[in-house]
Amino acid sequence: MDWIYLILAGCLEVIGVIGLNRVIKYKNIQSYIILFIGFILSFSFLALAMKTLPMGLSYAVWTGIGTVGGTIIGMLFYGESKDWKRLLFIGMILASVIGLKLTS
């Protein structure tokens, strides 16, 4: 269950970042709600995961999911570059997260 909490926390971090992007662009109440709910739930699930998983591992996986998710959302929906080097480094982050899971 701890890994499910951690994956949810990472996905909700991406929701928070989407909210942050929307706040910068639109500054409406809906954007602020997405921002705050995303990050509050993300930190809550991260805290639940850290009850059983080590802090370093939890933080690395959480930020990895957030980084990869935010980058992919940016490429798909916000017109960010889809350069092969970006995709290579996203793959390296994913490989690192998987490596941390396999060694924990």
C-alpha positions in Angstrom: 0.0 0.0 0.0 2.9 2.3 0.7 4.0 2.3 -3.0 0.4 3.0 -4.1 0.4 6.1 -1.8 3.8 7.2 -3.2 2.6 6.8 -6.8 -0.6 8.7 -6.0 1.5 11.4 -4.3 3.6 11.8 -7.4 0.6 12.0 -9.7 -1.1 14.5 -7.5 2.1 16.6 -7.6 1.6 16.8 -11.3 -2.0 18.0 -10.8 -0.6 20.7 -8.5 1.9 21.8 -11.1 -0.9 22.0 -13.7 -2.8 24.2 -11.2 0.3 26.3 -10.8 0.6 26.8 -14.5 -3.0 27.7 -14.7 -2.7 30.2 -11.9 0.1 31.9 -13.8 -2.0 32.1 -17.0 -5.5 32.7 -15.7 -5.5 33.7 -12.0 -9.0 32.4 -11.4 -10.4 30.5 -8.4 -10.6 27.2 -10.2 -6.9 27.3 -10.9 -6.1 28.1 -7.3 -8.3 25.2 -6.2 -6.5 22.8 -8.5 -3.2 24.1 -7.2 -4.0 23.8 -3.5 -5.9 20.5 -3.7 -3.2 18.9 -5.8 -0.4 19.8 -3.5 -2.2 19.2 -0.2 -3.2 15.7 -1.4 0.2 15.1 -2.8 1.9 15.9 0.5 -0.6 13.9 2.4 0.0 10.8 0.4 3.7 11.3 0.5 3.5 11.5 4.3 1.5 8.2 4.4 4.1 6.5 2.1 7.0 7.7 4.3 5.5 5.9 7.4 7.0 2.7 5.9 9.3 3.7 3.1 12.7 5.5 3.7 12.7 9.2 3.3 15.4 9.4 0.6 13.7 6.8 -1.5 10.2 8.3 -1.1 11.4 11.8 -2.0 13.4 10.6 -5.0 10.5 8.6 -6.4 8.0 11.4 -5.7 10.1 14.1 -7.4 10.9 11.7 -10.3 7.2 11.1 -10.9 6.5 14.8 -10.7 9.3 15.7 -13.0 8.5 13.2 -15.6 4.8 13.8 -15.4 5.1 17.6 -15.5 7.5 17.4 -18.5 5.2 15.0 -20.4 2.1 17.1 -19.7 4.1 20.2 -20.9 5.0 18.4 -24.1 1.5 17.1 -24.8 -0.6 20.0 -23.8 1.5 23.2 -23.6 3.6 23.0 -26.7 7.0 22.3 -25.0 9.8 20.8 -27.0 9.7 17.1 -27.8 13.4 17.0 -28.6 15.0 13.5 -28.5 17.4 14.7 -25.7 14.5 15.6 -23.4 13.0 12.1 -24.1 16.4 10.5 -23.4 16.7 12.2 -20.0 13.1 11.4 -19.1 14.0 7.8 -19.8 17.0 8.1 -17.5 14.8 9.5 -14.7 12.4 6.6 -15.1 15.3 4.1 -15.1 16.6 5.6 -11.9 13.2 5.4 -10.2 12.8 1.8 -11.2 16.4 1.1 -10.0 15.5 2.6 -6.6 12.4 0.4 -6.4 14.4 -2.7 -7.3 17.1 -2.0 -4.6 14.7 -1.1 -1.8 
